[in-house]
Amino acid sequence: MEAKRNLVAGAIAAATIAAFGVTAIAGQRPIAPPSGIAKPWTMPRTGDGKPDLQGIWTNATITPLERPATVANLVLTDAEAARMEKATADRVERLGEASDPNRAAPPKGGDGSTGAAGNVGGYNNFWLDPGDRVAVVDGQKRSSLLIDPPNGRLPAFTADYRARQQERMKTNASRGGQYDHPENRPLAERCLLSFGPTTPLVPNYFYNNNLQIVQTPDHVMILMEMVHDARVVRIGGRHVPSHIRPWMGDSIGHWEGDTLVVDTTNFPPQQSFRGSSANLHVIERFRRVDAKTINYRFTVQDPTTFVSPFTGEIPFQATNELIYEYACHEGNYALSNVLSGARNEEKRTGKQQ
């Protein structure tokens, strides 16, 4: 599976942004500074006077969602951040070295690693692009994206969550496992949803961490490069009835000053965030702070999964890269081959799988 770089799609996306344009409101342009003094940044605004969030951004970072147990503080020192970034650079360099052509073959059936590949046939580091810098929010170099709870860790799970997990495991076991039944296979593996979260917009720590924002007075569209997931936020709208549960949930938005606030509910039962239930409720805040940065804050609430809400912050950095088509499983007939193989095995053994 690989991202298919399509320059035509990129050009169309760029033209879409240009069509909306950035229109300065009268009286917003600052007086030109004296020669030699940097011109102060002015918030770009759309034709209806709202902050212009449009463009292509990346949320790639090496800062983890949860704070490591070995790190005490949310804010890293310059030295701590430098060590993290150097360790990442050293790892990329080490994994980029040529493979030993005389190495032993992997064990039959894989080495037991989690996931479908079993460490056989998976991506090597060449294909991965999770980021190489720590997250910086309001000038602070962060050790975790989570800022609440104060320890930077996810809250404990509820008894309801543990009961759901046990039931899910029993169901999967009765069907033979996650990859032994077509309806058990993960949504991302079937290319129905992104390989990373779409609500909230947490980095996937894999690749394709770019996203594109397009605005109109009535809607904001957020397009994820990973598996081309597009979420449309209705500005000033009301949530649809609870029985309507679209992919990525139902998102409505409003402006609080210069901050875009997005409220998302009605997630489908097949989609979760860190084990969340259909009661998942996400509040997001987008605040542009300079020409190259949007500060993004999210709060997750799900009383049937977590004992308390939690909040995180992520900097979105402007990028000159384009959004490209992600041709996930295009022309891939693996699942039909898997099913036909299983039917043949049943005929051969006389045992239904």
C-alpha positions in Angstrom: 0.0 0.0 0.0 1.5 3.3 -0.8 0.6 7.0 -1.2 0.2 7.8 -4.9 1.6 11.3 -5.6 -0.9 13.0 -7.9 0.2 16.5 -8.9 -3.2 17.2 -10.6 -5.0 16.6 -7.3 -2.5 18.9 -5.6 -3.0 21.6 -8.2 -6.8 21.4 -7.7 -6.4 21.7 -4.0 -4.2 24.7 -4.3 -6.7 26.3 -6.7 -9.5 25.7 -4.2 -7.6 27.6 -1.5 -6.9 30.4 -3.9 -10.5 30.6 -4.8 -11.5 31.4 -1.2 -8.8 33.9 -1.0 -7.6 36.0 2.0 -9.3 39.4 2.2 -8.1 41.9 4.7 -10.7 43.8 6.6 -10.6 47.5 6.4 -8.5 49.1 9.2 -6.7 45.8 9.9 -3.5 46.6 8.0 -0.8 47.9 10.3 1.2 51.0 9.6 4.4 50.2 7.8 7.2 50.0 10.4 10.4 52.0 10.1 13.1 50.6 7.9 15.0 47.7 9.5 12.2 46.8 11.9 10.3 43.6 11.3 6.7 44.1 10.1 4.3 42.9 12.8 2.1 40.0 11.9 -1.5 40.6 11.2 -4.2 37.9 11.4 -5.3 37.2 7.8 -9.1 37.1 7.5 -11.6 35.7 5.1 -14.2 37.9 3.3 -16.6 37.5 6.2 -14.0 38.7 8.7 -13.2 35.4 10.4 -9.6 34.3 11.0 -8.3 32.6 7.9 -7.2 29.0 8.8 -6.9 27.9 5.2 -3.9 26.1 3.9 -1.9 22.9 4.3 -0.6 22.1 7.7 1.2 19.3 9.4 0.8 17.9 12.9 3.8 15.6 12.7 5.9 15.5 15.9 8.0 13.2 18.0 6.2 14.4 21.2 4.0 11.4 22.3 0.4 11.7 23.2 1.1 10.5 26.8 4.0 11.7 28.9 6.6 9.0 29.5 6.8 7.8 33.1 10.5 8.8 33.2 9.6 12.5 32.5 8.4 14.6 35.3 7.3 17.9 33.7 5.1 19.0 30.8 7.7 21.6 29.6 11.0 20.3 28.4 14.3 22.2 28.8 16.2 23.1 25.7 18.7 20.3 26.5 16.0 17.7 27.0 14.3 18.6 23.7 17.7 18.5 21.9 18.4 15.0 23.2 15.0 13.8 22.0 15.5 15.2 18.6 19.0 13.9 18.3 17.9 10.4 19.4 15.3 10.5 16.6 17.8 11.6 14.0 20.3 8.9 15.1 17.6 6.3 14.9 16.6 7.4 11.3 20.3 7.3 10.3 20.8 3.8 11.8 17.7 2.4 10.2 18.7 3.9 6.9 21.9 1.8 6.7 22.1 -0.9 4.1 20.7 -4.3 5.1 23.0 -7.3 5.5 22.4 -9.4 2.4 23.5 -12.5 4.3 21.0 -12.1 7.2 18.8 -15.0 8.1 15.3 -15.3 6.7 12.5 -14.4 9.2 10.8 -17.3 10.8 7.9 -19.0 9.0 4.6 -17.2 9.9 6.4 -14.1 11.3 8.1 -13.6 14.6 4.9 -13.0 16.6 4.9 -9.2 16.4 1.5 -7.6 16.6 -0.3 -6.6 13.5 -1.1 -8.4 10.2 2.5 -8.4 9.0 4.0 -10.2 11.9 7.2 -8.4 11.1 7.3 -10.0 7.7 6.5 -7.8 4.7 5.8 -4.6 6.7 7.2 -1.1 5.9 10.8 -0.4 6.7 11.8 3.0 8.0 12.3 4.5 4.5 8.5 4.8 4.1 7.8 6.4 7.5 7.7 10.1 8.2 6.3 10.7 11.7 8.2 13.9 12.3 11.6 14.9 13.8 10.8 17.8 16.2 9.2 18.1 19.6 5.9 19.9 19.8 6.2 23.6 20.7 3.1 25.4 22.0 3.2 29.0 23.0 7.0 28.8 23.1 7.0 25.7 25.4 8.7 22.5 24.2 6.3 19.8 25.4 7.0 16.3 26.7 3.4 15.2 26.0 0.5 16.3 23.9 -1.8 15.7 26.9 -1.9 18.7 29.3 -4.8 17.4 31.5 -4.7 15.3 33.6 -1.6 17.1 34.9 0.5 14.0 34.8 0.1 13.9 31.0 -1.4 10.4 31.1 -4.8 9.1 29.9 -7.4 8.7 32.7 -8.2 5.2 34.0 -10.7 3.1 32.1 -14.2 2.5 33.6 -15.7 -0.9 34.5 -18.1 -0.4 31.5 -15.1 -0.3 29.2 -13.5 -3.4 30.6 -16.8 -5.3 30.1 -17.0 -4.1 26.5 -13.5 -5.3 25.8 -14.2 -8.7 27.3 -17.3 -9.0 25.1 -15.4 -7.9 22.0 -12.6 -10.4 22.7 -15.2 -13.2 23.0 -16.8 -12.2 19.7 -13.5 -12.1 17.9 -12.5 -15.4 19.3 -15.7 -17.0 18.2 -14.9 -15.8 14.6 -11.3 -17.0 14.7 -9.5 -13.7 15.3 -9.2 -10.2 13.9 -7.8 -11.2 10.6 -9.8 -14.5 10.2 -13.2 -12.9 9.4 -14.0 -10.3 6.9 -16.1 -8.2 9.2 -13.5 -8.3 12.0 -10.7 -6.8 9.9 -9.7 -3.3 11.0 -11.3 -0.2 9.4 -7.9 1.2 8.4 -6.8 -2.2 6.9 -9.9 -2.1 4.8 -9.1 1.5 3.8 -12.5 2.8 5.2 -10.9 5.2 7.6 -7.5 6.7 8.3 -4.6 4.9 9.9 -4.6 7.6 12.6 -7.3 9.5 14.5 -9.4 12.0 12.6 -11.3 13.3 15.6 -9.4 14.5 17.5 -6.6 15.4 15.0 -3.8 13.6 16.9 -0.7 12.7 14.9 -0.6 9.1 13.6 3.2 8.8 14.2 3.4 6.9 10.9 3.3 9.0 7.7 1.0 11.4 5.8 0.5 13.8 8.8 -0.5 16.6 6.5 -4.0 18.1 6.6 -5.8 20.8 4.5 -8.3 23.3 5.8 -10.8 25.1 3.5 -13.3 27.6 4.7 -16.6 29.2 3.6 -18.9 31.3 5.9 -21.1 28.2 6.4 -18.6 25.3 6.5 -15.0 24.3 7.3 -13.6 21.3 5.6 -10.6 19.4 7.1 -9.0 16.9 4.7 -6.5 14.4 6.1 -3.8 13.2 3.7 -3.9 9.8 5.3 -6.6 7.8 3.4 -8.1 11.1 2.2 -10.5 11.4 5.1 -12.6 14.6 4.8 -14.5 16.0 7.7 -17.0 18.8 7.1 -17.9 21.1 10.0 -21.2 23.0 9.7 -20.8 26.5 11.2 -23.8 27.4 13.3 -25.5 24.1 12.7 -27.2 21.7 15.1 -26.4 18.1 15.7 -28.3 15.5 13.7 -30.5 13.0 15.6 -28.6 10.5 17.7 -29.4 7.6 15.4 -27.5 9.2 12.5 -23.9 8.3 13.0 -21.6 9.3 10.1 -17.9 8.3 9.8 -15.8 10.7 11.9 -18.9 11.8 13.8 -21.2 14.8 13.3 -19.2 18.1 13.6 -20.7 21.6 14.2 -18.8 24.7 14.8 -19.0 28.3 16.0 -16.5 31.2 16.6 -15.5 32.4 20.0 -13.7 35.6 19.1 -10.8 34.5 16.9 -11.0 30.8 18.0 -12.9 28.2 15.9 -14.7 25.8 18.3 -15.8 22.4 16.9 -18.2 20.1 18.7 -18.4 16.5 17.5 -20.7 13.7 18.6 -22.6 10.8 17.0 -19.6 8.6 16.2 -20.4 5.3 14.7 -19.9 2.2 16.9 -17.2 0.9 14.6 -15.0 3.9 15.2 -13.3 4.7 18.4 -10.5 6.8 20.0 -8.4 4.9 22.5 -11.2 2.4 23.1 -14.0 5.0 23.3 -17.7 4.1 23.0 -20.5 5.6 21.0 -20.8 8.2 23.7 -17.5 9.8 22.6 -17.8 13.7 22.6 -14.9 15.8 21.3 -14.5 19.6 21.6 -11.7 21.1 19.4 -10.3 24.7 19.4 -8.4 26.1 16.4 -6.5 29.3 17.2 -4.1 30.8 14.6 -1.2 32.4 16.5 1.2 33.4 13.7 1.8 33.1 10.0 3.0 29.5 10.3 1.2 28.1 13.4 -2.3 27.0 14.5 -2.6 26.0 18.1 -5.0 23.1 18.3 -6.6 22.0 21.5 -8.9 19.1 22.0 -10.9 17.7 24.9 -12.3 14.2 24.9 -15.3 13.2 27.0 -16.7 9.7 27.3 -17.9 8.7 30.8 -18.6 5.1 29.7 -14.9 4.7 28.8 -12.8 7.1 30.9 -13.2 8.1 34.5 -12.6 11.7 33.6 -12.2 13.9 30.5 -8.7 14.7 29.1 -7.3 17.6 27.1 -4.3 17.9 24.7 -2.6 20.6 22.6 -0.9 20.2 19.3 0.8 22.8 17.1 -0.2 22.7 13.4 2.7 24.0 11.3 2.3 25.5 7.8 4.0 23.5 5.1 4.8 24.1 1.5 4.1 20.4 0.7 1.0 19.5 -1.3 -1.8 17.1 -0.3 -1.6 14.1 -2.5 -4.0 11.3 -3.3 -3.7 8.3 -1.0 -4.6 5.4 -3.3 -5.3 2.9 -0.5 -5.6 -0.6 -1.9 -6.3 0.6 -5.4 -6.8 -2.5 -7.5 -6.0 -4.7 -4.5 -7.9 -7.9 -4.5 -6.4 -9.4 -1.4 -9.6 -9.8 0.6 -11.4 -11.6 -2.2 -8.4 -13.9 -2.6 -8.4 -14.4 1.2 -12.0 -15.4 1.1 -11.7 -17.7 -1.9 -8.7 -19.3 -0.2 -10.7 -20.0 2.9 -13.5 -21.6 0.9 -11.0 -23.8 -0.9 -9.5 -24.8 2.5 -13.0 -25.7 3.7 -13.6 -28.0 0.7 -10.3 -29.6 1.2 -10.7 -30.3 5.0 -14.5 -30.5 5.2 -14.3 -28.1 8.1 -16.0 -24.7 7.9 -13.8 -21.8 9.0 
